[in-house]
Amino acid sequence: MQKTFVQNIDMFLLWIFLFFETKALYKSLQALEVISFFDIIFNYAFLILILIVIRLIKKENLFVILLDLLEIRPKKDK
């Protein structure tokens, strides 16, 4: 169970990012700001693209990459 969760943590982070983006979009709509369809598509596509590019470059799970960036776990010996 724990191994599966760690393997899928990047998808969990994606959903968190999408939630916050949707929340920001809702606040913008409440403030009667002009938002085009392309603004919405660009914002969501940009978030997804960031996660995909990071995953493809590193060829690792995003959670492992974040741990390395935050220096929570020791670096691998090369």
C-alpha angles and dihedrals in degrees: 000000000000093000091052091050092052091048091053099040092105090061088049089053090049091055090048090052091047091050092054091045090052091048091052090048091051091051090050091051091049089052088054093239117161109255122176128209089248091057090057095045093045094051094049094041091049092055093048092045092053092055094045094049093048091049093048094047096047096032087212138102113282091234091059090049091052091050090053092048092049090045092229094138127039118265119255116259112245 
